[in-house]
Amino acid sequence: MKKLTRRRFLLTSATTLAFTSLAPRSWSQVVGANEDIRIAVIGVNGRGASHINEFKKIKGVRIVALCDVDLKVLDGRAKNLAGVKKYQDFRKLLEDKEIDAVSIATTNHSHSLITVSACQAEKDVYVEKPCSHNVFEGRKCVEAARKYKRIVQHGTQKRGSASFNQLATIVKNERYGKLLVAKGYCCKPRWSIGFKPVKDPPPNLDFDIWLGPAPKQPYHENLVHYNWHWFWDFGNGDIGNQGVHEMDVARWVSGVTLPKSVISLGGRYVNEPDYKDQGQTPNQMVAVYDFGGLLILFEVRGLVGKDPKWQPKVANEFYFEQGVIRGNKFYPKNSNEGEPLPKVDGSVNEGGVFSNFIDCVRSRKQENLNADILQGHLSSALCHLGNISYRLANEKRFEKPSDFSDNEVVGESIMMALENTKAIGVDPQKATLWIGPKLFFNPEKEKFINNPIADKLLTREYRVPFIVPEKV
């Protein structure tokens, strides 16, 4: 028997520690790719219910835990999942070593905090769109994913679409000449949410955890569970809600990252002059992003659905030198006759983003993700930049500004928003238009150029202890 020297003892101890400290999740993924992936869903009221249903369909996936700040919601979702653990505080859930990955469907303002914390806890992450509440947070999500070698998928499902991959190939090959404008629409009914009085939160709700990184403030029923989207402390308006999907398509197909400049205009309008609306974000908005020779144009119109002329529209259009792509057809200039799009070479990891996520959790191949967190960050950031220009806006006359843009497609979007607003009964003589400044941006540094006021809106003041760290 060999003598146990100090050197041999230290070597043996280090080896033993390396193996025994390996979490169950990491061990199973190193030696047993066929082991079940144990997943937890955080935020189970709305979209989180879809997460539960999607993961239940995937062979080799077990939902082992649920988390929600509302115990009533939590108990309701858990009752049909035998043996599932229940948590009200996501921080306690992340301490659970028997969880391999988390799926996040909470409010926007908590997405990044939970994503970064989960990466630090060595768990893989599926995070709903937008991955961040501001630009700073999105970059921290990317840094955390890379530092801790985590698989982090973003909930922009259209990344798994072969048709949009086809469009990206058409743009790259300049089949119809250069792409001049990539336009996204988010026109869903977003009418007045009225006014809800301040009151005590219900006993089943942990409102402090719900507030998370946001400033301490009173509870009212327009916050929990959905209308938080229309308050700056928690949501990002419809451009940062449904609009992230169409923004992601516009950016993906165009092959761009972040812009040289951004400018926005719009307003929040109701057609009952004495009816108070508690919301803050615009329900009518046009944002223009300049990439140097290419514009991304985004149109948000929430005053739709009551008049046949103003119907909901969630779509993308692409304006080329030779014409425009709408839907799955190309319309040459000066023609109303569309022609089928050409078949092109190109591949995409087709299939649902949830199954794609699980495949990548097993393979550890981040490059195979349909919607890697970097892409999610960039598309979310575009939405945030448009909002920043709007939030710095000044009130002007309710008319198309003469100095806003000389681009015909942009001009049509502005006039559409103005006409739509007038159509619901808003008096243009009494209404105003909020017109933001043109903000110049440095894509590499992810900062505005010589504009410290705008830079402040790239991040937020975090409420202790719910802090997204500068160093992940």
Buried (B, 14 or more C-beta within 10 A) or exposed (E): EEEEEEEEEEEEEEEEEEEEEEBEBEEBBEEEEEBEBBBBBBBBBEBBBBBBEBBEEBEEBBBBBBBBBBBEBBEBBBEEBEEBBBBBEBBEBBEBEEBBBBBBBBBBBBBBBBBBBBBBBBBBBBBBBBBBBBBBBBBBBBBBBBEBEBBBBBBBBBBBBEEBBBBBBBBBEEBBEEBBBBBBBBBBBBBBBBEEEEEEBEEBBBBEBBBBBBEEEEBBBBBBBEBBBBBBBBBBBBBBBBBBBBBBBBBBBBEBBBBEBBBBBBBBBBBEEEEEBBBBBBBBBBBBBBBEEBBBBBBBBBBBBEEEEBEBEEBBBBBBEBBBBBEEEBBBEEEEEBEEBEEBEBEBBEEBBBBBBBBBBBEBEBEEBBBBBBBBBBBBBBBBBBBBBBBBBEEEEBEBEEEBBEBEBBBEBBEBBBEBBBBBEBEBEEBEBBBBBBBBBEBEEBBBEEBEEBBEBBBBEBBEEBEBEEEB
